Each structure stands twice: as structure tokens, then as C-alpha cells.
């Protein structure tokens, strides 16, 4: 192996920052940050290659959207929890009408 730095080799400052985090965060949380950083570097390199060689701006946009989907919004999370609550209540014979709560959540903006 050579001493050549690759785009997916984190800078020493970042490695030191992650090491410092180990005293206040779980190993899992810190390693997840490191893995995400590496994955983001790889995705950025793929997008650069597509743009440089093929000029596929739409392909880059779709690649980013597919490989780094946005987490569900608070509204989406609330609707999912409402569905889960409704299913749990029905399973235990305690179903109730949650339609007004659903309509209120659906009326919120999609942020």
C-alpha cells in the first residue's frame, strides 16, 4: 500500500474529532458518523465522475436522491405513528375514530 491519500481517507483532524467523541458518545454513534462520511465521499466522487464524463445532470440528481434519501418529515412520522396506534388499538379491541387527528396532520405543510 502506498502513502497516497484517497478521497475516502479522512483528514487527521476529522479522525481526531471522532476519537474525542468516543468519550461522550457510543462507539456505534461515532463509527456511524465515520461510515456516513466515507459513504458521502464515495457518492460525491461518483457524481463528479458522471458530471465530468457524461454531463448527466439528471442522473446525478437521481443518484443523490436514491442514495441519500431524506429522512421522513415530522408530519410523515406522526402519520405513521397514528397508523401504528390505530392498528394496536384495533388489535386489542379498543379501536376508535382517529380520522380528525389524521385530517389535522394531513393539513400540515410537507416540510
C-alpha positions as CSV (number, residue, x, y, z in Angstrom):
1,X,0.0,0.0,0.0
2,X,1.3,3.5,-0.8
3,X,1.1,6.7,1.2
4,X,-1.2,8.2,-1.4
5,X,-4.3,9.9,0.0
6,X,-7.6,8.9,-1.5
7,X,-10.7,11.0,-1.4
8,X,-12.2,8.5,1.1
9,X,-9.3,8.8,3.5
10,X,-10.5,11.2,6.3
11,X,-8.2,14.1,7.2
12,X,-6.3,13.7,10.5
13,X,-8.3,16.5,12.2
14,X,-11.6,14.6,11.5
15,X,-10.2,11.4,12.8
16,X,-9.1,13.2,16.0
17,X,-12.6,14.7,16.3
18,X,-14.2,11.3,16.1
19,X,-11.7,9.9,18.7
20,X,-12.6,12.7,21.1
21,X,-16.3,11.9,20.6
22,X,-15.7,8.4,21.9
23,X,-15.6,9.7,25.5
24,X,-19.1,11.2,25.3
25,X,-20.9,9.1,22.6
26,X,-21.3,5.4,22.0
27,X,-18.8,3.6,19.7
28,X,-21.8,2.8,17.4
29,X,-22.7,6.5,17.1
30,X,-19.1,7.6,16.3
31,X,-18.4,4.8,13.9
32,X,-21.7,5.5,12.2
33,X,-20.5,9.1,11.6
34,X,-17.3,7.8,10.2
35,X,-19.1,5.4,7.9
36,X,-21.5,8.0,6.7
37,X,-18.6,10.4,6.0
38,X,-16.9,7.7,3.8
39,X,-20.2,6.9,2.0
40,X,-20.7,10.6,1.3
41,X,-17.2,10.9,-0.1
42,X,-17.9,7.9,-2.4
43,X,-21.2,9.2,-3.6
44,X,-19.7,12.7,-4.3
45,X,-16.9,11.0,-6.3
46,X,-19.5,9.0,-8.3
47,X,-21.5,12.2,-9.0
48,X,-18.3,14.1,-10.1
49,X,-17.5,11.3,-12.5
50,X,-21.0,11.3,-14.0
51,X,-20.9,15.1,-14.4
52,X,-17.3,15.1,-15.9
53,X,-17.7,12.3,-18.4
54,X,-21.3,12.2,-19.3
55,X,-22.8,15.5,-18.4
56,X,-25.8,13.7,-17.0
57,X,-27.1,16.3,-14.6
58,X,-30.4,14.5,-14.2
59,X,-28.6,11.2,-13.5
60,X,-26.6,12.9,-10.8
61,X,-29.7,14.3,-9.2
62,X,-31.4,10.9,-9.2
63,X,-28.3,9.2,-7.9
64,X,-28.2,11.6,-5.0
65,X,-31.9,11.2,-4.3
66,X,-31.7,7.4,-4.4
67,X,-28.6,7.0,-2.4
68,X,-29.2,9.8,0.2
69,X,-33.0,9.9,0.7
70,X,-34.2,12.5,3.1
71,X,-35.5,11.2,6.4
72,X,-39.2,11.2,6.9
73,X,-40.6,14.6,7.9
74,X,-42.2,15.1,11.3
75,X,-45.6,15.0,9.6
76,X,-44.8,11.6,7.9
77,X,-43.5,10.2,11.2
78,X,-46.7,11.4,13.0
79,X,-49.0,9.8,10.4
80,X,-47.0,6.6,10.7
81,X,-47.3,6.6,14.4
82,X,-51.1,7.3,14.1
83,X,-51.4,4.3,11.8
84,X,-49.5,2.1,14.3
85,X,-51.6,3.4,17.2
86,X,-54.8,2.7,15.3
87,X,-53.6,-0.9,14.4
88,X,-52.6,-1.5,18.1
89,X,-55.9,-0.3,19.4
90,X,-57.8,-2.4,16.9
91,X,-55.7,-5.5,17.7
92,X,-56.7,-5.2,21.4
93,X,-60.4,-4.5,20.6
94,X,-60.2,-0.8,21.5
95,X,-60.5,0.8,18.1
96,X,-61.6,4.4,18.0
97,X,-62.1,7.1,15.3
98,X,-58.8,8.9,14.7
99,X,-59.9,10.5,11.4
100,X,-59.9,14.0,12.8
101,X,-56.3,13.6,14.0
102,X,-55.4,12.2,10.6
103,X,-57.1,15.1,8.8
104,X,-55.3,17.6,11.0
105,X,-51.9,16.0,10.4
106,X,-52.6,15.8,6.6
107,X,-53.4,19.5,6.6
108,X,-49.9,20.4,7.8
109,X,-47.4,21.6,5.2
110,X,-45.0,18.9,3.8
111,X,-41.8,20.3,5.3
